[in-house]
Every structure is written in structure tokens, then in C-alpha cells.
Amino acid sequence: MPDEDVVEVSGGVLEKESVGWAKEPPSPSGVWAVPLKVFRIFTPGERLMSLFVFLGGLLAAALQSTSVFIVYPFISVIMNPGLIHENRWLSRIYYSLGFSDGGGFIFALGVSVVAAIVLSNLVSALSAWAKTRFVLYRNHALSNRLLAAYLSRPYSFFLRNNSSDLVKNVLAEVGQLTLDLLMPLFDIAINLLVLIAIVAMLGSVNPSVTAGSVAFLGAVYGCLNWFTRGRLRERGARRLEANRRRYRDVSDDLKNIGH
């Protein structure tokens, strides 16, 4: 029998008492439903930490995009050194830094490109480390809070709920929430903002082609989402039930050994 004080989040369950609210706020709906539910189960400190992790990932994505973008001018200058004086930006940098020959400027430009790529990779590695550390620590914290909420329940609660289901929630479903949902949510949010920036830059160059491409890709995504959403929801429910049966069967088999 499911308990009325348990909230389900993307196939997993968490205690309402363990996440810090006494009365359940209105349940969000639509495309933001899952991110808002995940955000609600965090403490204020965890929400602030998640913001820092998100900003770090956004900075890493911006540096990676910039490092890729600056490779093109470098290659163009190598193929046509005359661009140093023809391009106003390159010419301004050339004269402001006091270069006297094109070879030295090309060498300095190459060193700058390599340094930018190394810096972007370093920031990306640090961002990935911070994101993984945050998610794994949230797995530990949420499991502890859920276990503490279970242990504080009266005895009647354990008579109404199978102990294998409670173990499954603490050990498996919290991990499903953090590793298989929270981690991709960070990537989706960061990549979405990077995509918006890229579309804005492309739109400033060729608005009609950019609008057509966005409309086509948006239509394709909408169709895929419409066709797969129901199936994914059904398979998620089947996965949750199969995992519940798996824990119950193993628990019952091990208990029967001593009897």
C-alpha cells in the first residue's frame, strides 16, 4: 500500500518530511514539472550549490565554444597572411601589441589559440568534477534523509509497507534520481543556453536560414517527443515495478534461508 506522505519523482520516491516541507505545494505540470520537483527536494544550501555548479558548466561550455570559434581566424591568417592588415580587428591587435612582422604575429596567435584550448579543457574538467561531486554527495544526503524519515515513522508504517520496498527506495531509487536524472538535467540546461547563444549569432548573420533551421528541428523534436513521451512514461512505470519485485524476491529468498 503506497504511503500518502511519499512523493514520486521520475520513477523514484522521496519522503515529503525528509525534504523539508510539511504541506505539499501545488504540483507543477508541463515541461518544467520534473526540474521543479527535483529543485524542491533540495535544501536552500543545496540549491545554492546547484546554481554554482550550473554556472561553472555554463562557463566551461562558453569557453569551449569560444576556443572553437577562434580557430577559424587563425587558420584563415595562415592561409592568407594579408588578412592581418585587411581585417580591422586583426590589424588593430597587430599594431597595438607592437608587432613588426607577420610571422611573429601568426606565431603569437597560434600560441593564444593553443592556450585558449588548454584553458577551456581545464575548466571543462573542473566543471565535470564539480558536477559529479555534487551529484554523488546529493545521492548520499538524500539517501540519509530518506532513511532518517523512515526510521522516525511509527510502527504501523512498517506494517503497511514492505521493508524491501523501503530498502529499494533508499538504495536504488535515490541513485536513479541523482545519477540518471539530476546529472542529465545539468547538461540539458547548459546545452540549451549554449544553443540559444549559437542561434542568436547565426540569426544575426542569416536570419531566414536560421529561422527555417530552428523551425524544422523544432518540429522534428516535437514529433519525437509526442510519439515517445507516452512510451517512456509507461516503461518508467514498468521499470519501477520490476525493480520493486526484484528487491522483494531477493529479500524473501534470503529471509527463507533461516527458516
SVG drawing of the C-alpha trace seen along z (x, -y; Angstrom):
<svg xmlns="http://www.w3.org/2000/svg" viewBox="-2 -50 61 73">
<polyline fill="none" stroke="black" stroke-width="0.4" points="0.0,0.0 1.6,-3.3 2.1,-5.8 0.4,-9.2 3.5,-11.1 5.7,-9.9 6.3,-11.9 7.3,-10.3 10.0,-12.0 10.8,-10.5 10.2,-6.9 11.8,-7.3 10.2,-8.2 11.2,-10.5 9.6,-11.3 8.0,-14.7 9.1,-15.1 12.7,-14.3 12.9,-17.2 11.8,-19.9 8.1,-20.8 5.1,-20.0 2.4,-20.6 2.9,-19.8 2.9,-22.8 0.9,-22.8 2.3,-20.1 4.0,-21.6 3.0,-20.4 4.3,-20.7 7.9,-20.7 9.2,-22.2 7.5,-19.7 10.4,-17.3 13.1,-20.1 10.9,-21.9 10.2,-18.7 13.9,-18.0 14.6,-21.6 12.0,-21.3 13.7,-18.4 16.9,-20.3 17.7,-22.3 18.5,-26.1 22.2,-25.3 21.9,-22.6 20.0,-24.9 22.8,-27.5 25.4,-24.8 23.5,-23.6 23.5,-27.2 27.3,-27.4 27.6,-24.0 25.4,-25.2 27.3,-28.5 30.6,-26.5 29.2,-24.3 27.9,-27.3 31.4,-28.9 33.0,-25.7 30.6,-25.5 31.2,-29.1 35.0,-28.7 34.7,-25.6 32.6,-27.4 35.0,-30.4 38.0,-28.1 36.4,-26.5 35.4,-29.9 38.9,-31.4 40.4,-28.5 38.8,-29.8 40.6,-33.2 43.9,-31.5 43.5,-29.1 42.4,-32.0 45.5,-34.0 47.8,-31.1 46.2,-30.6 46.2,-34.3 48.7,-36.4 47.4,-39.5 44.3,-39.3 46.4,-40.7 46.3,-44.1 42.9,-43.7 40.9,-42.8 40.3,-45.7 40.3,-43.6 43.5,-41.7 45.1,-44.9 44.2,-46.7 45.6,-43.8 48.7,-43.7 49.6,-47.4 48.5,-47.7 50.8,-44.9 53.7,-46.3 54.4,-43.5 56.8,-44.3 56.4,-41.2 53.5,-38.9 55.4,-35.7 55.7,-36.7 52.1,-37.7 51.0,-34.4 53.1,-32.6 51.7,-34.6 48.2,-34.0 48.8,-30.2 50.1,-30.2 47.0,-32.1 44.8,-29.6 46.5,-26.7 46.4,-28.4 42.6,-29.0 42.0,-25.4 44.0,-24.2 42.2,-26.6 38.8,-25.5 39.7,-21.8 40.9,-22.6 37.8,-24.5 35.6,-21.7 37.5,-19.1 37.0,-21.1 33.3,-21.6 32.8,-17.9 34.5,-17.1 32.3,-19.6 29.1,-18.3 29.9,-14.7 30.9,-15.5 27.7,-17.5 25.5,-14.7 27.2,-11.9 27.0,-13.9 23.3,-14.6 22.9,-10.9 24.4,-10.3 22.5,-13.2 19.1,-12.3 19.5,-8.6 20.4,-9.6 17.4,-12.0 15.0,-9.3 16.3,-6.7 16.0,-9.1 12.4,-9.8 11.6,-6.1 13.2,-5.4 11.2,-8.2 7.9,-6.7 5.6,-4.8 5.5,-1.0 2.2,-1.0 4.0,-2.5 6.2,0.6 3.2,2.9 1.7,1.1 4.9,1.1 7.2,3.9 10.7,3.4 12.2,4.4 10.4,1.5 11.9,-0.9 15.3,0.5 14.8,0.2 13.8,-3.5 16.9,-4.3 19.5,-2.4 18.2,-2.3 15.6,-4.9 17.6,-7.8 20.5,-6.8 18.2,-6.7 17.1,-10.2 20.5,-11.7 22.7,-9.8 20.1,-9.2 18.1,-12.4 20.0,-15.2 23.2,-14.7 21.5,-15.0 19.4,-17.9 22.6,-20.0 23.7,-19.0 20.4,-19.8 20.1,-23.3 23.7,-24.2 23.4,-23.0 20.1,-24.8 21.6,-28.1 24.6,-27.5 22.2,-26.6 20.3,-29.8 23.6,-31.8 24.6,-30.0 21.2,-30.5 21.4,-34.2 24.8,-34.5 23.7,-32.6 20.5,-34.7 22.5,-37.9 24.3,-36.5 21.4,-35.0 18.0,-35.3 15.9,-33.5 18.1,-30.3 18.4,-30.3 14.6,-30.6 14.0,-27.8 16.5,-25.5 15.1,-26.2 11.6,-25.6 12.5,-22.3 14.5,-21.0 11.8,-22.1 9.1,-20.3 11.2,-17.1 11.8,-17.3 8.1,-18.0 7.1,-15.0 9.6,-12.7 8.5,-13.9 4.9,-13.4 5.5,-9.8 7.8,-8.7 6.5,-10.5 3.8,-8.0 6.0,-5.0 8.7,-6.4 6.2,-7.1 4.9,-3.5 8.4,-2.0 9.4,-4.0 6.4,-2.7 7.3,0.9 10.9,0.3 9.8,-0.9 7.5,2.1 10.2,4.6 12.7,3.1 10.3,3.4 9.6,7.0 13.3,7.7 14.1,6.4 11.1,8.2 12.1,11.5 15.7,11.3 14.6,10.2 12.1,13.0 14.5,15.6 17.2,14.6 14.8,14.5 13.6,18.0 17.1,19.4 17.0,19.1 13.5,20.6"/>
</svg>
